[in-house]
Amino acid sequence: MQHLVKSVLMVFLATGLLGISGCGDGDEPLSLEATSWRLQGWSVSSLYPGDFEITAQFVEGKMTGKAAVNNYTGPYDAGVAGADGTGEFSAGPLASTKMAGPEPAMRAESTYFALLEQARSYRLDDSGLTLLDGNGNELLIYEPVTSG
């Protein structure tokens, strides 16, 4: 039974990741809806974001996740990605819990929220999700979240 569950999970994950990366028949537009991500890079700071749990999920027009210490939620707006995998993006206003944490984690959280506020577009491709500023510069670089 456990093997069957693992097989079904692997098929589910493979199908979901194909939709994210834009593989398939090429007729389906890329969308952030119903996707989950973990932050792996950003454009500023001496801190490495991969050292912290910083995540983003996009479901039914809401962006939720963890920002190193606190959980956050709020609306997001993302246009459907074009053939080049890019689309318009904005998030907020975001609300978060107000717990304190270690100084490096609090600094990482502050950096994350500041960069997220600057995001104006996104790019989806085989390597993941990248949020970009108004000039097309990379701000936040995510990888897909996979289970198991």
Summary of the structure (lengths in Angstrom):
residues: 148
radius of gyration: 15.8
end to end distance: 16.4
largest distance: 51.3
contacts: 421
relative contact order: 0.20
helix: 26%
strand: 38%
